[in-house]
Amino acid sequence: MEMDDHPICVITGGTSGIGRAAAHLLAKQGYSLVIVGRNQRRGKRARSEIKRYYDQIEVSFETADLASQDDTMELAKRIRDRYPTIDLLINNAGQRIDHYQEGENGWELTFTTNHLSHYILTNSLWKQLSRSNNGSVITITSSAHWQARSDYPWIAKEHEYDRKQSYAKSKLANLLFAFEFARRAEDTGIVSNAVDPGIAATRFASNNGHIAWAKHVFSHLVRGQLRSSKDCARSIAYLAKVKDKPNEKLIFGCKSVQASADAYKRELAKELWELSSNISGIDLQFNL
Ligand SMILES: NC(=O)c1ccc[n+]([C@@H]2O[C@H](COP(=O)([O-])OP(=O)(O)OC[C@H]3O[C@@H](n4cnc5c(N)ncnc54)[C@H](OP(=O)(O)O)[C@@H]3O)[C@@H](O)[C@H]2O)c1
């Protein structure tokens, strides 16, 4: 296979944990990779680890802070300029933030990092995805989406901030977005699914300090829920490989599973889409 024959995959958060494990599995499948993360050192290490085993594919690292809308838009432009066709986009980067933080435009960071960045990236790369014969978007959610309360806002203000609710809402947003994109992009040939990877002891929650990280890991360990990052990445690898790709589905353990009732509410998906479009200034007409 020539270098140019390798399908192209863009993966956010491919420098650590589940994203890094997924990047290895996709390299094994023959995908060339564009790995996105904030940290140059981790990015270079992820790239060289993959190249050591899979020298025939191209692996590049793009630095971007997905909490910043300007950074995300610049990232999308760099990718568009370089890759006329993209086969797979994996919206994986995500975090839980214990104490309220807001970004440059005044929006709370869990929402902007976990959901808004991926709304911007996907909608900015749809044309490149539509040029592939197998254009596919995978958005990583979590079982935490079941905890999302309807009376908690999509974008919390400081006085009402609840770290668990902000995370749960962002993971519900991941699902609503994945399903709504699938419906809106129907005529483009792109499929869009969500993956619940399961629980792994990654760097997740370590941004809140060692104690917060240990509490997160221990609480899942005692419930017997911990799996390896590689195991958690298998549903992503499955969706990347399967010939007859599902559409508008939640995948867990390489199978289609039921999400919460809210995840299927069209009016909620429309509300979130309009909010995201108003904030980002991006709304798609999907003109082919
Ligand atoms: N671990 C779990 O138990 C679990 C369970 C269910 C769902 N998930 C989901 O799985 C996904 C991956 O999590 P993980 O467990 O692998 O966590 P992780 O080890 O902390 O990895 C998170 C990745 O996201 C990137 N990232 C975070 N904030 C970013 C930002 N502002 N800009 C750019 N990149 C950013 C990080 O890159 P750098 O720090 O290198 O910049 C890193 O590569 C998340 O969406 C999470 O919600 C995890």
The ligand as an SDF file (V2000), in Angstrom:
LIG
                    3D

 48 52  0  0  0  0  0  0  0  0999 V2000
  -11.5600    7.3380   31.6220 N   0  0  0  0  0  0  0  0  0  0  0  0
  -12.8200    7.0120   31.8060 C   0  0  0  0  0  0  0  0  0  0  0  0
  -13.1460    6.2790   32.7580 O   0  0  0  0  0  0  0  0  0  0  0  0
  -13.8770    7.4740   30.8360 C   0  0  0  0  0  0  0  0  0  0  0  0
  -15.1760    6.9340   30.9660 C   0  0  0  0  0  0  0  0  0  0  0  0
  -16.1730    7.3270   30.0610 C   0  0  0  0  0  0  0  0  0  0  0  0
  -15.8650    8.2540   29.0620 C   0  0  0  0  0  0  0  0  0  0  0  0
  -14.5940    8.7830   28.9810 N   0  0  0  0  0  0  0  0  0  0  0  0
  -14.3300    9.7570   27.9080 C   0  0  0  0  0  0  0  0  0  0  0  0
  -13.2350    9.3040   27.1380 O   0  0  0  0  0  0  0  0  0  0  0  0
  -12.5720   10.4400   26.5410 C   0  0  0  0  0  0  0  0  0  0  0  0
  -11.0610   10.3020   26.7520 C   0  0  0  0  0  0  0  0  0  0  0  0
  -10.7950   10.3530   28.1460 O   0  0  0  0  0  0  0  0  0  0  0  0
   -9.5500    9.6130   28.8170 P   0  0  0  0  0  0  0  0  0  0  0  0
  -10.1000    8.8210   29.9370 O   0  0  0  0  0  0  0  0  0  0  0  0
   -8.7020    8.9450   27.8060 O   0  0  0  0  0  0  0  0  0  0  0  0
   -8.8200   10.8730   29.4880 O   0  0  0  0  0  0  0  0  0  0  0  0
   -7.3150   11.4140   29.4320 P   0  0  0  0  0  0  0  0  0  0  0  0
   -6.3350   10.3300   29.6370 O   0  0  0  0  0  0  0  0  0  0  0  0
   -7.3070   12.5610   30.3870 O   0  0  0  0  0  0  0  0  0  0  0  0
   -7.1910   11.9660   27.9330 O   0  0  0  0  0  0  0  0  0  0  0  0
   -7.8890   13.1150   27.5420 C   0  0  0  0  0  0  0  0  0  0  0  0
   -7.3510   13.5900   26.2230 C   0  0  0  0  0  0  0  0  0  0  0  0
   -8.0650   14.7880   25.8630 O   0  0  0  0  0  0  0  0  0  0  0  0
   -7.1320   15.8100   25.5740 C   0  0  0  0  0  0  0  0  0  0  0  0
   -7.6580   17.1000   25.9890 N   0  0  0  0  0  0  0  0  0  0  0  0
   -8.2840   17.3980   27.1600 C   0  0  0  0  0  0  0  0  0  0  0  0
   -8.5940   18.7020   27.1850 N   0  0  0  0  0  0  0  0  0  0  0  0
   -8.1650   19.2260   26.0150 C   0  0  0  0  0  0  0  0  0  0  0  0
   -8.1810   20.5170   25.4510 C   0  0  0  0  0  0  0  0  0  0  0  0
   -8.6900   21.5660   26.1020 N   0  0  0  0  0  0  0  0  0  0  0  0
   -7.6360   20.6990   24.2310 N   0  0  0  0  0  0  0  0  0  0  0  0
   -7.0910   19.6630   23.5540 C   0  0  0  0  0  0  0  0  0  0  0  0
   -7.0460   18.4170   24.0230 N   0  0  0  0  0  0  0  0  0  0  0  0
   -7.5710   18.2030   25.2420 C   0  0  0  0  0  0  0  0  0  0  0  0
   -5.8700   15.4640   26.3720 C   0  0  0  0  0  0  0  0  0  0  0  0
   -4.7550   16.0120   25.6970 O   0  0  0  0  0  0  0  0  0  0  0  0
   -3.5220   16.7680   26.4400 P   0  0  0  0  0  0  0  0  0  0  0  0
   -3.8080   16.7780   27.9130 O   0  0  0  0  0  0  0  0  0  0  0  0
   -2.3170   15.9800   26.0480 O   0  0  0  0  0  0  0  0  0  0  0  0
   -3.5840   18.1140   25.8290 O   0  0  0  0  0  0  0  0  0  0  0  0
   -5.8700   13.9530   26.2900 C   0  0  0  0  0  0  0  0  0  0  0  0
   -5.2510   13.5050   25.1030 O   0  0  0  0  0  0  0  0  0  0  0  0
  -13.2010   11.6710   27.1820 C   0  0  0  0  0  0  0  0  0  0  0  0
  -14.1310   12.2400   26.2870 O   0  0  0  0  0  0  0  0  0  0  0  0
  -13.9330   11.1370   28.4160 C   0  0  0  0  0  0  0  0  0  0  0  0
  -15.0620   11.9230   28.7410 O   0  0  0  0  0  0  0  0  0  0  0  0
  -13.5950    8.4060   29.8390 C   0  0  0  0  0  0  0  0  0  0  0  0
  1  2  1  0
  2  3  2  0
  2  4  1  0
  4  5  1  0
  4 48  2  0
  5  6  2  0
  6  7  1  0
  7  8  2  0
  8  9  1  0
  8 48  1  0
  9 10  1  0
  9 46  1  0
 10 11  1  0
 11 12  1  0
 11 44  1  0
 12 13  1  0
 13 14  1  0
 14 15  2  0
 14 16  1  0
 14 17  1  0
 17 18  1  0
 18 19  2  0
 18 20  1  0
 18 21  1  0
 21 22  1  0
 22 23  1  0
 23 24  1  0
 23 42  1  0
 24 25  1  0
 25 26  1  0
 25 36  1  0
 26 27  1  0
 26 35  1  0
 27 28  2  0
 28 29  1  0
 29 30  1  0
 29 35  2  0
 30 31  1  0
 30 32  2  0
 32 33  1  0
 33 34  2  0
 34 35  1  0
 36 37  1  0
 36 42  1  0
 37 38  1  0
 38 39  2  0
 38 40  1  0
 38 41  1  0
 42 43  1  0
 44 45  1  0
 44 46  1  0
 46 47  1  0
M  CHG  2   8   1  16  -1
M  END
$$$$
